[in-house]
């Protein structure tokens, strides 16, 4: 009986210790912002706006075209040269765009 209680106590302690590790694998978002499954975060400089497309040069130097329409959540107005952070679908549709550093309170 003592052995069974000891084994159950060990299992309980192990499961409580492992719980925080499950949160480490979830994507980060701004407080109150939901991250859609299959979305990606893009940070970089807004090069130009071509109609419904924002062309962004990301931190790796790659140009990314984001489709922006009425369903995209824009936190402010943007112009070429702005540093932005965007959440985009795997097909390149902008889900949300905000100035870089807006969520952390850091200046651009």
Phi and psi in degrees as GROMACS dihedral restraints (atoms count N, CA, C in turn):
[ dihedral_restraints ]
;  ai    aj    ak    al  type     phi  dphi    fc
    3     4     5     6     1   -61.8    20    10
    4     5     6     7     1   -36.6    20    10
    6     7     8     9     1   -65.9    20    10
    7     8     9    10     1   -41.2    20    10
    9    10    11    12     1   -64.0    20    10
   10    11    12    13     1   -44.3    20    10
   12    13    14    15     1   -64.0    20    10
   13    14    15    16     1   -41.6    20    10
   15    16    17    18     1   -62.7    20    10
   16    17    18    19     1   -41.1    20    10
   18    19    20    21     1   -65.3    20    10
   19    20    21    22     1   -42.4    20    10
   21    22    23    24     1   -65.2    20    10
   22    23    24    25     1   -40.0    20    10
   24    25    26    27     1   -63.8    20    10
   25    26    27    28     1   -42.5    20    10
   27    28    29    30     1   -62.0    20    10
   28    29    30    31     1   -43.5    20    10
   30    31    32    33     1   -63.7    20    10
   31    32    33    34     1   -40.4    20    10
   33    34    35    36     1   -64.7    20    10
   34    35    36    37     1   -44.4    20    10
   36    37    38    39     1   -64.7    20    10
   37    38    39    40     1   -41.3    20    10
   39    40    41    42     1   -63.8    20    10
   40    41    42    43     1   -42.8    20    10
   42    43    44    45     1   -68.4    20    10
   43    44    45    46     1   -36.7    20    10
   45    46    47    48     1   -67.1    20    10
   46    47    48    49     1   -37.3    20    10
   48    49    50    51     1   -70.4    20    10
   49    50    51    52     1   -27.4    20    10
   51    52    53    54     1   -87.0    20    10
   52    53    54    55     1   -18.4    20    10
   54    55    56    57     1   -56.4    20    10
   55    56    57    58     1   -44.5    20    10
   57    58    59    60     1   -63.2    20    10
   58    59    60    61     1   -25.5    20    10
   60    61    62    63     1   -69.0    20    10
   61    62    63    64     1   -25.8    20    10
   63    64    65    66     1   -69.3    20    10
   64    65    66    67     1   -28.1    20    10
   66    67    68    69     1   -76.1    20    10
   67    68    69    70     1   -22.2    20    10
   69    70    71    72     1   -66.3    20    10
   70    71    72    73     1   -25.1    20    10
   72    73    74    75     1   -86.3    20    10
   73    74    75    76     1    -9.4    20    10
   75    76    77    78     1   -78.9    20    10
   76    77    78    79     1   144.6    20    10
   78    79    80    81     1   -65.4    20    10
   79    80    81    82     1   146.9    20    10
   81    82    83    84     1   -86.2    20    10
   82    83    84    85     1   144.4    20    10
   84    85    86    87     1  -142.3    20    10
   85    86    87    88     1   164.6    20    10
   87    88    89    90     1   -65.3    20    10
   88    89    90    91     1   154.5    20    10
   90    91    92    93     1   -55.1    20    10
   91    92    93    94     1   130.1    20    10
   93    94    95    96     1    82.1    20    10
   94    95    96    97     1    -3.0    20    10
   96    97    98    99     1   -99.9    20    10
   97    98    99   100     1   131.9    20    10
   99   100   101   102     1   -90.2    20    10
  100   101   102   103     1   141.7    20    10
  102   103   104   105     1  -103.6    20    10
  103   104   105   106     1   122.9    20    10
  105   106   107   108     1   -73.9    20    10
  106   107   108   109     1   143.4    20    10
  108   109   110   111     1   -59.7    20    10
  109   110   111   112     1   137.5    20    10
  111   112   113   114     1    82.0    20    10
  112   113   114   115     1     5.4    20    10
  114   115   116   117     1   -89.7    20    10
  115   116   117   118     1   163.8    20    10
  117   118   119   120     1  -134.0    20    10
  118   119   120   121     1   149.9    20    10
  120   121   122   123     1   -93.5    20    10
  121   122   123   124     1   135.5    20    10
  123   124   125   126     1  -128.7    20    10
  124   125   126   127     1   126.5    20    10
  126   127   128   129     1  -120.2    20    10
  127   128   129   130     1   141.1    20    10
  129   130   131   132     1   167.5    20    10
  130   131   132   133     1  -168.1    20    10
  132   133   134   135     1   -97.4    20    10
  133   134   135   136     1   132.7    20    10
  135   136   137   138     1   -76.4    20    10
  136   137   138   139     1   113.0    20    10
  138   139   140   141     1   -80.0    20    10
  139   140   141   142     1   -46.9    20    10
  141   142   143   144     1  -163.8    20    10
  142   143   144   145     1   164.3    20    10
  144   145   146   147     1  -116.2    20    10
  145   146   147   148     1   115.7    20    10
  147   148   149   150     1  -108.2    20    10
  148   149   150   151     1    89.6    20    10
  150   151   152   153     1    61.3    20    10
  151   152   153   154     1  -113.7    20    10
  153   154   155   156     1   -91.3    20    10
  154   155   156   157     1    12.3    20    10
  156   157   158   159     1  -120.1    20    10
  157   158   159   160     1   133.1    20    10
  159   160   161   162     1   -98.5    20    10
  160   161   162   163     1   127.7    20    10
  162   163   164   165     1  -102.2    20    10
  163   164   165   166     1   117.9    20    10
  165   166   167   168     1  -118.2    20    10
  166   167   168   169     1   135.8    20    10
  168   169   170   171     1   -96.9    20    10
  169   170   171   172     1   109.9    20    10
  171   172   173   174     1   -76.5    20    10
  172   173   174   175     1   178.0    20    10
  174   175   176   177     1   -64.6    20    10
  175   176   177   178     1   -19.6    20    10
  177   178   179   180     1   -89.0    20    10
  178   179   180   181     1    -2.4    20    10
  180   181   182   183     1    93.9    20    10
  181   182   183   184     1     0.4    20    10
  183   184   185   186     1   -85.6    20    10
  184   185   186   187     1   139.4    20    10
  186   187   188   189     1   -85.8    20    10
  187   188   189   190     1   131.4    20    10
  189   190   191   192     1  -124.0    20    10
  190   191   192   193     1   131.3    20    10
  192   193   194   195     1   -99.5    20    10
  193   194   195   196     1   123.7    20    10
  195   196   197   198     1  -111.6    20    10
  196   197   198   199     1   126.7    20    10
  198   199   200   201     1   -81.1    20    10
  199   200   201   202     1   125.8    20    10
  201   202   203   204     1  -119.5    20    10
  202   203   204   205     1   128.2    20    10
  204   205   206   207     1  -142.6    20    10
  205   206   207   208     1  -164.3    20    10
  207   208   209   210     1   -64.1    20    10
  208   209   210   211     1   -19.9    20    10
  210   211   212   213     1   -86.4    20    10
  211   212   213   214     1   -11.4    20    10
  213   214   215   216     1   -77.5    20    10
  214   215   216   217     1   134.7    20    10
  216   217   218   219     1   -90.6    20    10
  217   218   219   220     1   113.1    20    10
  219   220   221   222     1  -106.3    20    10
  220   221   222   223     1   122.4    20    10
  222   223   224   225     1   -95.0    20    10
  223   224   225   226     1    77.5    20    10
  225   226   227   228     1   112.0    20    10
  226   227   228   229     1  -172.5    20    10
  228   229   230   231     1  -108.8    20    10
  229   230   231   232     1   151.5    20    10
  231   232   233   234     1  -130.2    20    10
  232   233   234   235     1   151.6    20    10
  234   235   236   237     1  -141.3    20    10
  235   236   237   238     1   164.9    20    10
  237   238   239   240     1   -56.4    20    10
  238   239   240   241     1   137.7    20    10
  240   241   242   243     1   100.6    20    10
  241   242   243   244     1   -16.2    20    10
  243   244   245   246     1   -70.7    20    10
  244   245   246   247     1   144.4    20    10
  246   247   248   249     1   -90.3    20    10
  247   248   249   250     1   129.0    20    10
  249   250   251   252     1  -129.8    20    10
  250   251   252   253     1   162.1    20    10
  252   253   254   255     1  -124.6    20    10
  253   254   255   256     1   131.9    20    10
  255   256   257   258     1  -133.0    20    10
  256   257   258   259     1   148.9    20    10
  258   259   260   261     1  -107.5    20    10
  259   260   261   262     1   126.5    20    10
  261   262   263   264     1  -130.9    20    10
  262   263   264   265     1   150.1    20    10
  264   265   266   267     1   -72.3    20    10
  265   266   267   268     1   168.9    20    10
  267   268   269   270     1   -67.3    20    10
  268   269   270   271     1   -13.6    20    10
  270   271   272   273     1   -97.0    20    10
  271   272   273   274     1     4.3    20    10
  273   274   275   276     1    91.6    20    10
  274   275   276   277     1    13.4    20    10
  276   277   278   279     1   -89.0    20    10
  277   278   279   280     1   129.1    20    10
  279   280   281   282     1   -73.8    20    10
  280   281   282   283     1   119.5    20    10
  282   283   284   285     1   -84.7    20    10
  283   284   285   286     1   -41.3    20    10
  285   286   287   288     1  -152.8    20    10
  286   287   288   289     1   148.0    20    10
  288   289   290   291     1  -137.7    20    10
  289   290   291   292     1   134.6    20    10
  291   292   293   294     1  -143.3    20    10
  292   293   294   295     1   162.5    20    10
  294   295   296   297     1   -62.4    20    10
  295   296   297   298     1   142.4    20    10
  297   298   299   300     1   -61.6    20    10
  298   299   300   301     1   137.1    20    10
  300   301   302   303     1    82.4    20    10
  301   302   303   304     1     0.5    20    10
  303   304   305   306     1   -64.4    20    10
  304   305   306   307     1   -37.7    20    10
  306   307   308   309     1   -75.1    20    10
  307   308   309   310     1   -32.4    20    10
  309   310   311   312     1   -92.2    20    10
  310   311   312   313     1    -7.7    20    10
  312   313   314   315     1    79.9    20    10
  313   314   315   316     1     7.6    20    10
  315   316   317   318     1   -85.0    20    10
  316   317   318   319     1   145.6    20    10
  318   319   320   321     1   -68.6    20    10
  319   320   321   322     1   153.9    20    10
